Amino acid sequence: MYDSFLEFINDQHLLQPTDRVLLAVSGGLDSVVMTDLMIRAGYAVGIAHVNFGLRGADSDADEAFVTQLAAGYNRPCHTTRFNTLTVAREQGLSVQVAARQLRYDWFEAVARGQGYTWIATAHHQNDVLETLLLNLVRGTGLAGLRSIPIRQGRIIRPLWFASRDEVRRYAHDRGLHWREDVSNASDKYARNRLRHQVVPVLEALNPDLITTFGRTIERLRAAESVLNETLATSWQACAREADGFWIMDLEQLRSKSEWAFRLSEWLKPFGFTYGQVQEVVRVVEAGQKGQVFRSATHGLWHDRAGLILAPLSVEVPFDYPLPPDETGRLLLPDGRQLNWFYQEVPAGFVPRNVPDTSVGYLDADRLDQPLHIRTWRQGDRFQPLNMRGTKLVSDLLNDRKVSLPERARTAVLTAGEKVVWVVGHRLSHTVRITDSTRRVLVVRLQNSESKH
């Protein structure tokens, strides 16, 4: 197994000789074997152990064992303790999910703080098979079918190539000692029920089950890579970026084969569920424009322009005062920046009244105080430049066919109670620059990606 281990590391380009690796060690068979292999191969390693406090004296004995293991190998040991039950209860998580989050967050913090290049966990082929079966039972996409990846961010899995039987034989051949977790014998957890009741049945049908599934997962991994290239190409054909939004051309999208699947894969990284995407598809097919769907971080609007994806920050209302007679800068919730300054102008100054711009030039002496920059509201009304009457801001945005997420983040500059500029769209006639203007307020709105 040692030779296979070295070959796997080399074939997968998993490690470089200068890398420092933090080993996630529970004290069980798999992590003890991983520790022995890594040290035997000459890698610079540290050992990390989490005491979750779930098994009383047994948890403390596991911690003591790992500490002694590290001392025996003369390697640094990092340990911590969590009250996992309390964390799970406070955060509304299952104990297993809470333990996993605590574990990986702490490993990442140790690796970052102590200068480790990688975090290694001891998952092997049996774990990969069990995870695949769990994903199938619960429902999954292609990513779930490939199960546990060999590399995932800073995490590597150097035992991914081996079966549980190979790991156990190696431990016996090397005379290694490890801790047995009695909970592994219980069928309380779904993974254990699969391990004890389902996998043996499958192995009776195919004695070479682990190897067969390993090859299948490799093919699925390759298929996913090809699929991702296809998805990226079709995304470039169907979507364009504008002002921090992604606009998807529905005509282009719907001309593609399995367009609903493509949309689901595109939206998955933004937190949208498969159920939400099914509802999006229904709304698109029904032509119901104006609908909005939200994940934890993003909104998806069905607009006349297509499907528009934008951060939820565009929906955050704001209202900020602009101090008078000052140069200033203000960062808005969606990342845009507002800059302003006052400028004296000489007699004979040529007025600049540009109705559609991201820069507003306002006659400072005609501005009531206080000045505010805020999101527009239903009922806001103003007198557009070069017009006699007033107009609702909502009507202006409708006339200009402003998209739904752009409408949500549209700002207005108010002077006293009056709207004097619909930012980026139209200035008020009441504060226009004239021949008699002597002092100008210049306000510029910059998109988050703007460099000037």
C-alpha positions in Angstrom: 0.0 0.0 0.0 2.9 2.3 0.7 4.0 2.2 -3.0 0.4 2.8 -4.1 0.2 5.8 -1.8 3.3 7.3 -3.3 2.1 6.6 -6.8 -1.3 8.2 -6.1 0.3 11.3 -4.6 2.5 11.6 -7.7 -0.2 10.9 -10.3 -2.6 13.4 -8.7 0.1 16.0 -8.2 -1.3 16.2 -4.7 1.8 17.4 -2.8 5.2 19.1 -3.4 8.3 18.2 -1.3 8.2 21.7 0.4 4.5 21.5 1.4 3.5 21.5 5.1 0.4 19.4 5.8 -2.0 19.5 8.7 -3.3 16.0 9.3 -6.9 15.7 10.6 -6.5 12.9 13.1 -9.4 11.5 15.1 -7.3 8.6 16.5 -9.3 6.0 14.5 -7.8 3.5 12.1 -8.0 5.6 8.9 -6.3 8.7 10.3 -3.6 6.7 12.1 -2.7 5.0 8.9 -2.7 8.3 7.0 -0.4 9.8 9.7 2.1 6.9 9.4 2.1 7.0 5.6 2.7 10.8 5.4 5.5 10.7 8.0 7.1 7.6 6.4 7.0 9.4 3.0 9.0 12.3 4.6 6.4 15.1 4.5 6.4 17.9 7.0 3.2 17.4 9.0 1.4 18.6 12.0 -1.4 16.7 13.7 -4.8 18.3 14.5 -7.5 16.8 16.7 -10.9 18.1 17.7 -12.6 16.9 21.0 -16.3 17.3 20.3 -17.3 16.4 23.9 -19.9 13.9 22.6 -18.7 10.7 24.2 -17.6 11.8 27.7 -14.5 10.0 28.9 -14.0 8.3 25.5 -13.7 11.7 23.8 -11.0 12.7 26.4 -9.2 9.3 25.8 -9.2 9.9 22.1 -7.6 13.3 22.6 -4.9 11.8 24.9 -4.2 9.1 22.4 -3.7 11.6 19.5 -1.4 13.7 21.7 0.7 10.7 22.5 0.7 9.7 18.8 2.1 13.1 17.8 4.7 12.9 20.6 5.8 9.4 19.4 6.3 10.8 15.9 7.9 14.0 17.3 5.4 16.1 15.4 3.5 19.2 16.5 0.0 18.6 17.8 -2.9 21.0 17.8 -6.0 20.2 19.8 -9.2 22.0 20.7 -12.5 21.3 22.4 -16.1 22.3 21.5 -19.4 21.9 23.3 -20.9 20.5 20.1 -24.4 19.9 21.5 -24.8 23.5 22.6 -23.6 24.8 19.2 -26.0 22.5 17.4 -28.9 23.7 19.6 -28.1 27.4 19.3 -27.6 27.3 15.5 -30.5 24.9 14.8 -28.2 22.2 13.3 -28.0 18.5 13.6 -25.1 17.4 15.8 -23.3 15.9 12.7 -23.6 19.1 10.7 -22.5 21.2 13.6 -19.5 18.9 14.3 -18.5 19.0 10.6 -18.6 22.8 10.5 -16.7 23.3 13.7 -14.1 20.8 12.6 -13.4 22.2 9.2 -13.5 25.9 10.3 -11.0 25.1 13.1 -8.7 23.2 10.7 -8.7 26.1 8.3 -7.9 28.5 11.1 -5.0 26.4 12.3 -3.7 25.9 8.8 -3.8 29.6 8.1 -2.3 30.6 11.4 0.4 28.0 11.5 1.5 28.2 7.8 0.3 24.8 6.6 -0.2 24.4 2.9 -2.8 21.7 3.0 -5.3 20.0 5.3 -5.4 16.2 4.8 -8.3 14.0 5.8 -8.3 10.2 5.8 -11.3 9.5 3.5 -10.9 6.3 1.4 -12.8 4.4 -1.2 -15.4 2.9 1.2 -16.2 6.4 2.4 -16.5 7.5 -1.2 -19.0 4.7 -2.0 -21.1 5.3 1.2 -21.3 9.0 0.4 -22.4 8.3 -3.2 -25.1 6.0 -2.0 -26.3 8.5 0.6 -26.4 11.2 -2.1 -28.4 8.9 -4.4 -30.9 8.1 -1.6 -31.4 11.8 -0.8 -31.4 13.0 -4.4 -28.4 14.6 -6.1 -26.9 16.0 -9.3 -23.7 15.0 -11.1 -21.5 16.6 -8.4 -23.1 14.4 -5.8 -22.5 11.3 -7.9 -18.8 11.9 -7.9 -19.0 11.8 -4.2 -16.0 13.0 -2.1 -13.4 14.8 -4.3 -9.7 14.1 -4.0 -8.9 17.8 -3.7 -11.3 20.5 -2.4 -9.9 23.9 -1.8 -7.1 23.5 0.8 -8.3 20.0 1.7 -6.7 16.9 0.2 -7.5 13.2 0.7 -4.3 11.1 0.2 -6.1 7.8 1.1 -8.7 8.3 -1.6 -7.3 5.5 -3.7 -7.4 2.8 -1.0 -10.2 0.5 0.4 -10.9 0.0 4.1 -9.5 -3.5 3.9 -6.2 -2.2 2.4 -6.0 0.4 5.2 -6.6 -2.3 7.9 -4.0 -4.6 6.4 -1.5 -1.9 6.3 -2.1 -1.1 10.0 -1.7 -4.7 11.0 1.5 -5.1 8.9 3.0 -2.0 10.5 1.8 -2.9 14.0 -0.1 0.3 14.4 -2.5 1.0 17.2 -5.7 3.1 17.0 -8.9 4.0 18.9 -12.2 2.3 18.1 -15.2 4.5 18.1 -18.1 2.4 19.5 -20.6 4.6 17.7 -19.4 3.1 14.4 -21.0 -0.2 15.3 -24.4 1.5 15.9 -27.1 1.7 13.1 -28.4 4.9 14.6 -26.9 6.9 11.7 -27.8 6.5 8.0 -24.1 6.1 7.0 -23.7 3.2 9.4 -26.9 1.5 8.2 -25.6 1.7 4.6 -22.2 0.3 5.7 -23.7 -2.6 7.7 -26.8 -3.5 5.8 -26.7 -2.2 2.2 -23.0 -2.5 1.1 -22.7 -6.2 2.1 -25.7 -7.0 -0.1 -24.1 -5.1 -3.0 -20.8 -6.8 -2.4 -22.5 -10.2 -2.6 -23.7 -9.2 -6.1 -20.3 -7.8 -7.0 -17.3 -8.9 -4.9 -15.2 -6.2 -6.6 -17.7 -3.5 -5.7 -15.2 -0.9 -4.3 -13.0 -1.1 -7.3 -15.9 -1.0 -9.7 -17.4 2.1 -8.1 -14.0 3.7 -8.0 -13.7 3.4 -11.8 -17.3 4.6 -12.2 -16.7 7.7 -10.1 -13.5 8.5 -12.1 -15.6 8.4 -15.3 -18.3 10.6 -13.7 -15.5 13.0 -12.6 -14.3 13.2 -16.2 -17.9 13.7 -17.5 -18.5 16.5 -15.1 -15.3 18.3 -16.3 -16.6 18.1 -19.9 -20.0 19.2 -18.8 -18.6 22.2 -16.9 -16.8 23.3 -20.1 -20.0 23.1 -22.1 -21.9 25.0 -19.4 -19.3 27.7 -19.3 -19.4 28.1 -23.1 -23.2 28.3 -23.2 -23.2 30.8 -20.3 -20.9 33.1 -22.3 -23.3 32.8 -25.2 -26.4 33.5 -23.1 -25.3 36.0 -20.4 -23.7 39.4 -20.3 -22.6 41.5 -17.5 -23.9 45.1 -17.0 -23.5 47.4 -14.0 -22.8 44.5 -11.6 -25.8 42.4 -12.9 -25.9 39.3 -15.1 -28.6 39.5 -17.8 -29.5 36.2 -19.4 -31.0 36.3 -22.9 -34.0 34.0 -22.7 -34.3 33.5 -26.4 -30.7 32.3 -26.6 -31.1 30.2 -23.4 -34.3 28.5 -24.6 -32.7 27.6 -27.9 -30.3 25.3 -26.1 -30.9 21.7 -25.3 -32.0 21.0 -21.7 -32.1 24.7 -21.0 -33.7 24.2 -17.6 -30.8 22.0 -16.5 -28.3 24.5 -17.7 -30.1 27.2 -15.8 -30.1 25.1 -12.6 -26.4 24.5 -12.9 -25.6 28.1 -13.5 -27.7 29.3 -10.5 -26.5 26.6 -8.1 -23.3 28.6 -7.0 -25.6 31.5 -6.2 -27.6 29.5 -3.7 -30.7 28.7 -5.7 -32.3 25.3 -5.1 -33.5 22.9 -7.8 -37.1 23.6 -6.6 -36.7 27.3 -7.1 -35.3 26.8 -10.6 -38.3 24.6 -11.5 -40.5 27.5 -10.4 -38.4 30.0 -12.5 -38.9 27.7 -15.5 -42.6 27.6 -15.0 -42.8 31.4 -14.7 -40.7 31.8 -17.9 -42.8 29.4 -19.8 -46.0 31.2 -18.7 -44.5 34.6 -19.6 -45.1 36.0 -16.1 -42.7 39.0 -16.0 -42.0 40.9 -12.8 -41.5 37.8 -10.7 -38.5 37.7 -8.4 -36.8 34.7 -6.7 -34.3 35.0 -3.9 -31.5 32.9 -2.5 -29.6 33.9 0.7 -27.3 36.2 -1.3 -28.9 36.9 -4.8 -32.1 37.8 -6.5 -33.3 36.6 -9.9 -35.7 38.8 -11.7 -37.9 37.8 -14.7 -37.8 41.1 -16.6 -38.5 42.2 -20.1 -34.7 42.1 -20.7 -34.5 38.4 -19.7 -33.5 36.8 -16.5 -31.5 39.2 -14.4 -29.2 37.9 -11.6 -28.0 40.4 -9.0 -26.8 40.6 -5.4 -29.5 41.2 -2.9 -27.7 44.3 -1.8 -29.4 46.1 -4.7 -32.6 45.8 -2.7 -31.2 47.4 0.5 -32.9 50.8 1.0 -30.7 53.6 2.2 -31.0 57.3 3.1 -27.8 59.3 3.8 -27.3 63.0 4.5 -24.8 65.0 2.4 -23.1 67.6 4.5 -23.3 71.1 3.0 -20.3 72.9 1.6 -18.0 69.9 1.8 -16.2 67.5 -0.5 -17.4 64.0 0.3 -17.4 60.4 -0.6 -20.1 57.8 0.3 -20.2 54.0 -0.3 -23.7 52.7 -1.0 -24.9 49.2 0.2 -24.5 47.7 -3.3 -20.9 48.8 -3.6 -21.4 51.9 -5.8 -19.7 55.1 -4.7 -21.0 58.6 -4.6 -18.6 61.5 -4.8 -19.5 65.2 -4.6 -17.9 68.6 -4.4 -18.8 72.3 -4.7 -17.3 74.5 -7.3 -17.3 78.2 -7.8 -17.9 79.3 -11.4 -17.0 82.6 -13.1 -19.4 85.0 -14.8 -20.1 83.8 -18.3 -19.9 80.2 -17.4 -21.5 78.0 -20.1 -24.2 75.9 -18.5 -24.0 72.1 -18.6 -27.3 70.4 -18.3 -27.0 66.8 -19.5 -30.3 65.0 -18.9 -28.9 61.4 -18.9 -25.7 61.0 -17.1 -24.1 59.5 -14.0 -22.8 63.0 -13.1 -25.2 65.7 -11.9 -24.5 69.4 -12.1 -26.8 71.4 -9.8 -27.1 75.1 -8.9 -26.0 75.0 -5.3 -27.7 78.2 -4.4 -31.1 76.8 -5.4 -30.8 73.7 -3.2 -32.8 73.6 0.0 -31.3 71.9 3.0 -30.8 69.3 4.1 -29.5 67.3 1.2 -30.0 63.5 1.2 -29.2 60.6 -1.1 -31.7 57.8 -0.8 -33.5 55.0 -2.7 -36.5 56.3 -4.6 -40.0 55.7 -3.1 -43.4 55.2 -4.6 -45.0 58.6 -5.0 -41.7 60.5 -5.5 -42.3 63.2 -8.0 -40.1 65.9 -9.7 -39.9 68.3 -12.6 -37.7 66.8 -15.2 -35.1 69.0 -17.0 -36.6 71.1 -19.8 -40.2 70.1 -18.9 -43.0 72.3 -17.6 -45.0 69.8 -15.4 -44.0 67.2 -12.9 -43.6 63.5 -13.4 -43.6 60.5 -11.1 -40.2 58.9 -10.7 -41.9 55.5 -11.3 -43.2 56.7 -14.6 -39.7 58.0 -15.6 -38.3 54.5 -14.9 -41.1 52.8 -16.8 -40.6 55.1 -19.8 -36.9 54.3 -19.8 -37.5 50.6 -19.5 -35.3 50.3 -16.4 -34.9 46.7 -15.3 -36.4 45.5 -12.1 -33.1 45.2 -10.1 -31.9 48.5 -11.5 -35.1 50.1 -10.4 -34.6 48.6 -6.9 -31.3 50.4 -6.4 -32.2 53.6 -8.2 -31.3 56.6 -6.0 -32.6 60.1 -5.8 -31.0 63.3 -4.5 -33.3 65.3 -2.4 -33.1 68.9 -1.3 -35.4 69.6 1.6 -38.5 67.6 0.6 -37.9 67.9 -3.2 -36.4 65.4 -5.6 -33.8 67.3 -7.5 -32.0 64.4 -9.3 -33.0 60.9 -10.3 -29.4 59.7 -10.2 -28.1 58.5 -13.5 -31.4 59.3 -15.2 -32.7 62.9 -15.1 -32.0 66.2 -13.4 -34.7 68.5 -12.0 -35.4 71.6 -14.0 -35.6 73.6 -10.7 -31.9 73.2 -10.0 -30.5 73.5 -13.5 -27.4 75.5 -14.3 -28.2 78.9 -15.7 -26.2 82.0 -16.8 -26.7 83.4 -13.2 -25.3 80.3 -11.5 -22.2 81.1 -9.4 -21.8 77.9 -7.4 -22.2 74.3 -8.6 -22.7 71.1 -6.7 -21.1 68.2 -8.8 -22.3 64.7 -7.8 -20.9 61.6 -9.5 -22.1 58.0 -9.1 -19.5 55.4 -9.8 -20.3 51.7 -10.3 -18.4 49.3 -8.1 -16.1 48.2 -10.9 -15.4 51.8 -12.0 -11.7 52.8 -11.8 -12.2 56.5 -12.4 
